[in-house]
Amino acid sequence: MPLNISGKDTVFAWQVGLGAEVPITDRMSMVVTYRHLRANSFKLSDTQGTAIDADLETNILALGAMVRF
């Protein structure tokens, strides 16, 4: 059975990130970035009207290449 959640709320959220670029050639680099995001205590509800108190926490690690023209 699919879960249908909806709602909107305004809460405090914060994030922190860092990254590094490593040159491979004069025109190409490898890039790695990390981001952590957190939002606490926001309120949603499902289709039956049941209240849901939720927290959100994500960690994103990305690896990429950069080419300069």
VMD Tcl script that builds the backbone (N, CA, C; Angstrom):
set m [mol new atoms 207]
animate dup $m
set s [atomselect $m all]
$s set {name element resname resid chain x y z} {
  {N N MET 1 A 0.847 -1.175 0.000}
  {CA C MET 1 A 0.000 0.000 0.000}
  {C C MET 1 A 0.895 1.240 0.000}
  {N N PRO 2 A 0.712 2.146 -0.953}
  {CA C PRO 2 A 1.549 3.339 -1.006}
  {C C PRO 2 A 1.260 4.276 0.170}
  {N N LEU 3 A 2.280 4.942 0.623}
  {CA C LEU 3 A 2.164 5.891 1.720}
  {C C LEU 3 A 2.036 7.291 1.143}
  {N N ASN 4 A 0.945 7.980 1.475}
  {CA C ASN 4 A 0.701 9.321 0.962}
  {C C ASN 4 A 0.800 10.299 2.118}
  {N N ILE 5 A 1.867 11.092 2.137}
  {CA C ILE 5 A 2.120 12.041 3.216}
  {C C ILE 5 A 2.108 13.446 2.642}
  {N N SER 6 A 1.512 14.373 3.378}
  {CA C SER 6 A 1.481 15.753 2.917}
  {C C SER 6 A 1.588 16.701 4.109}
  {N N GLY 7 A 1.702 17.965 3.805}
  {CA C GLY 7 A 1.759 18.992 4.830}
  {C C GLY 7 A 2.864 19.977 4.545}
  {N N LYS 8 A 2.839 21.057 5.323}
  {CA C LYS 8 A 3.928 22.017 5.235}
  {C C LYS 8 A 4.136 22.604 6.619}
  {N N ASP 9 A 5.377 22.919 6.891}
  {CA C ASP 9 A 5.750 23.417 8.202}
  {C C ASP 9 A 7.004 24.261 8.034}
  {N N THR 10 A 7.205 25.205 8.908}
  {CA C THR 10 A 8.411 26.019 8.893}
  {C C THR 10 A 9.244 25.652 10.108}
  {N N VAL 11 A 10.446 25.175 9.858}
  {CA C VAL 11 A 11.334 24.756 10.942}
  {C C VAL 11 A 12.742 25.270 10.673}
  {N N PHE 12 A 13.572 25.230 11.701}
  {CA C PHE 12 A 14.966 25.591 11.560}
  {C C PHE 12 A 15.708 24.433 10.910}
  {N N ALA 13 A 16.511 24.725 9.909}
  {CA C ALA 13 A 17.336 23.720 9.236}
  {C C ALA 13 A 18.742 24.280 9.094}
  {N N TRP 14 A 19.730 23.400 9.064}
  {CA C TRP 14 A 21.104 23.846 8.863}
  {C C TRP 14 A 21.836 22.842 7.996}
  {N N GLN 15 A 22.911 23.329 7.385}
  {CA C GLN 15 A 23.735 22.453 6.569}
  {C C GLN 15 A 25.187 22.903 6.637}
  {N N VAL 16 A 26.072 21.963 6.392}
  {CA C VAL 16 A 27.500 22.247 6.332}
  {C C VAL 16 A 28.065 21.436 5.173}
  {N N GLY 17 A 29.031 21.990 4.494}
  {CA C GLY 17 A 29.614 21.283 3.363}
  {C C GLY 17 A 31.083 21.612 3.202}
  {N N LEU 18 A 31.761 20.763 2.477}
  {CA C LEU 18 A 33.156 21.001 2.144}
  {C C LEU 18 A 33.465 20.297 0.839}
  {N N GLY 19 A 34.544 20.716 0.226}
  {CA C GLY 19 A 34.911 20.126 -1.051}
  {C C GLY 19 A 36.377 20.317 -1.347}
  {N N ALA 20 A 36.843 19.568 -2.322}
  {CA C ALA 20 A 38.234 19.662 -2.751}
  {C C ALA 20 A 38.307 19.445 -4.259}
  {N N GLU 21 A 39.249 20.128 -4.864}
  {CA C GLU 21 A 39.504 19.985 -6.297}
  {C C GLU 21 A 40.962 19.562 -6.474}
  {N N VAL 22 A 41.175 18.479 -7.217}
  {CA C VAL 22 A 42.526 17.956 -7.446}
  {C C VAL 22 A 42.840 18.059 -8.934}
  {N N PRO 23 A 43.820 18.894 -9.303}
  {CA C PRO 23 A 44.158 19.036 -10.726}
  {C C PRO 23 A 44.743 17.733 -11.297}
  {N N ILE 24 A 44.304 17.379 -12.503}
  {CA C ILE 24 A 44.853 16.219 -13.215}
  {C C ILE 24 A 45.736 16.713 -14.363}
  {N N THR 25 A 45.225 17.676 -15.111}
  {CA C THR 25 A 45.987 18.358 -16.167}
  {C C THR 25 A 45.722 19.855 -16.020}
  {N N ASP 26 A 46.234 20.657 -16.943}
  {CA C ASP 26 A 45.972 22.102 -16.905}
  {C C ASP 26 A 44.497 22.425 -17.085}
  {N N ARG 27 A 43.768 21.566 -17.770}
  {CA C ARG 27 A 42.356 21.841 -18.080}
  {C C ARG 27 A 41.366 20.922 -17.388}
  {N N MET 28 A 41.826 19.904 -16.667}
  {CA C MET 28 A 40.902 18.935 -16.064}
  {C C MET 28 A 41.237 18.707 -14.599}
  {N N SER 29 A 40.180 18.611 -13.785}
  {CA C SER 29 A 40.328 18.358 -12.352}
  {C C SER 29 A 39.293 17.342 -11.902}
  {N N MET 30 A 39.612 16.632 -10.837}
  {CA C MET 30 A 38.639 15.789 -10.143}
  {C C MET 30 A 38.123 16.597 -8.963}
  {N N VAL 31 A 36.815 16.495 -8.680}
  {CA C VAL 31 A 36.190 17.264 -7.610}
  {C C VAL 31 A 35.439 16.303 -6.699}
  {N N VAL 32 A 35.597 16.476 -5.390}
  {CA C VAL 32 A 34.836 15.703 -4.413}
  {C C VAL 32 A 34.207 16.693 -3.436}
  {N N THR 33 A 32.900 16.501 -3.148}
  {CA C THR 33 A 32.193 17.380 -2.213}
  {C C THR 33 A 31.372 16.535 -1.243}
  {N N TYR 34 A 31.150 17.097 -0.066}
  {CA C TYR 34 A 30.325 16.458 0.967}
  {C C TYR 34 A 29.384 17.513 1.531}
  {N N ARG 35 A 28.120 17.135 1.765}
  {CA C ARG 35 A 27.150 18.040 2.376}
  {C C ARG 35 A 26.305 17.282 3.385}
  {N N HIS 36 A 26.138 17.876 4.558}
  {CA C HIS 36 A 25.276 17.325 5.604}
  {C C HIS 36 A 24.155 18.334 5.832}
  {N N LEU 37 A 22.901 17.863 5.816}
  {CA C LEU 37 A 21.727 18.722 6.000}
  {C C LEU 37 A 20.854 18.124 7.090}
  {N N ARG 38 A 20.345 18.979 7.989}
  {CA C ARG 38 A 19.463 18.493 9.056}
  {C C ARG 38 A 18.343 19.501 9.294}
  {N N ALA 39 A 17.115 18.984 9.437}
  {CA C ALA 39 A 15.936 19.758 9.839}
  {C C ALA 39 A 15.192 18.915 10.858}
  {N N ASN 40 A 14.888 19.499 12.004}
  {CA C ASN 40 A 14.283 18.736 13.095}
  {C C ASN 40 A 12.845 19.145 13.358}
  {N N SER 41 A 12.061 18.177 13.756}
  {CA C SER 41 A 10.715 18.366 14.317}
  {C C SER 41 A 9.750 19.101 13.399}
  {N N PHE 42 A 9.591 18.620 12.174}
  {CA C PHE 42 A 8.539 19.188 11.337}
  {C C PHE 42 A 7.349 18.237 11.321}
  {N N LYS 43 A 6.172 18.792 11.074}
  {CA C LYS 43 A 4.925 18.051 11.211}
  {C C LYS 43 A 4.283 17.807 9.848}
  {N N LEU 44 A 3.896 16.555 9.621}
  {CA C LEU 44 A 3.210 16.127 8.408}
  {C C LEU 44 A 1.977 15.345 8.812}
  {N N SER 45 A 1.198 14.889 7.823}
  {CA C SER 45 A 0.070 13.995 8.104}
  {C C SER 45 A -0.125 13.054 6.925}
  {N N ASP 46 A -0.717 11.881 7.217}
  {CA C ASP 46 A -1.004 10.933 6.143}
  {C C ASP 46 A -2.448 11.110 5.689}
  {N N THR 47 A -2.906 10.279 4.754}
  {CA C THR 47 A -4.239 10.435 4.169}
  {C C THR 47 A -5.364 10.198 5.174}
  {N N GLN 48 A -5.093 9.486 6.264}
  {CA C GLN 48 A -6.103 9.274 7.305}
  {C C GLN 48 A -6.093 10.391 8.348}
  {N N GLY 49 A -5.200 11.381 8.187}
  {CA C GLY 49 A -5.134 12.489 9.135}
  {C C GLY 49 A -4.249 12.226 10.337}
  {N N THR 50 A -3.517 11.119 10.323}
  {CA C THR 50 A -2.617 10.805 11.427}
  {C C THR 50 A -1.433 11.766 11.411}
  {N N ALA 51 A -1.179 12.413 12.542}
  {CA C ALA 51 A -0.074 13.371 12.645}
  {C C ALA 51 A 1.265 12.626 12.677}
  {N N ILE 52 A 2.231 13.162 11.968}
  {CA C ILE 52 A 3.570 12.569 11.913}
  {C C ILE 52 A 4.573 13.661 12.263}
  {N N ASP 53 A 5.341 13.441 13.325}
  {CA C ASP 53 A 6.461 14.322 13.655}
  {C C ASP 53 A 7.703 13.706 13.033}
  {N N ALA 54 A 8.405 14.471 12.223}
  {CA C ALA 54 A 9.524 13.915 11.464}
  {C C ALA 54 A 10.786 14.754 11.639}
  {N N ASP 55 A 11.908 14.103 11.423}
  {CA C ASP 55 A 13.219 14.742 11.350}
  {C C ASP 55 A 13.826 14.357 10.007}
  {N N LEU 56 A 14.638 15.246 9.457}
  {CA C LEU 56 A 15.310 14.971 8.195}
  {C C LEU 56 A 16.806 15.130 8.399}
  {N N GLU 57 A 17.559 14.142 7.963}
  {CA C GLU 57 A 19.012 14.213 8.000}
  {C C GLU 57 A 19.544 13.549 6.738}
  {N N THR 58 A 20.353 14.280 5.969}
  {CA C THR 58 A 20.927 13.714 4.755}
  {C C THR 58 A 22.436 13.938 4.738}
  {N N ASN 59 A 23.121 13.003 4.127}
  {CA C ASN 59 A 24.556 13.087 3.878}
  {C C ASN 59 A 24.766 12.810 2.400}
  {N N ILE 60 A 25.398 13.747 1.702}
  {CA C ILE 60 A 25.600 13.597 0.265}
  {C C ILE 60 A 27.093 13.690 -0.032}
  {N N LEU 61 A 27.628 12.653 -0.644}
  {CA C LEU 61 A 29.016 12.629 -1.094}
  {C C LEU 61 A 28.991 12.560 -2.616}
  {N N ALA 62 A 29.638 13.520 -3.265}
  {CA C ALA 62 A 29.623 13.571 -4.732}
  {C C ALA 62 A 31.051 13.608 -5.266}
  {N N LEU 63 A 31.256 12.903 -6.349}
  {CA C LEU 63 A 32.542 12.867 -7.039}
  {C C LEU 63 A 32.298 13.275 -8.485}
  {N N GLY 64 A 33.125 14.166 -9.006}
  {CA C GLY 64 A 32.913 14.627 -10.371}
  {C C GLY 64 A 34.195 15.058 -11.043}
  {N N ALA 65 A 34.052 15.482 -12.274}
  {CA C ALA 65 A 35.182 15.981 -13.058}
  {C C ALA 65 A 34.846 17.371 -13.561}
  {N N MET 66 A 35.854 18.228 -13.624}
  {CA C MET 66 A 35.695 19.581 -14.125}
  {C C MET 66 A 36.636 19.785 -15.312}
  {N N VAL 67 A 36.073 20.274 -16.411}
  {CA C VAL 67 A 36.872 20.521 -17.610}
  {C C VAL 67 A 36.750 22.014 -17.932}
  {N N ARG 68 A 37.874 22.682 -18.131}
  {CA C ARG 68 A 37.912 24.094 -18.482}
  {C C ARG 68 A 38.143 24.240 -19.982}
  {N N PHE 69 A 37.327 25.048 -20.632}
  {CA C PHE 69 A 37.439 25.275 -22.072}
  {C C PHE 69 A 38.203 26.539 -22.359}
}
mol reanalyze $m
mol bondsrecalc $m
mol representation Tube
mol addrep $m
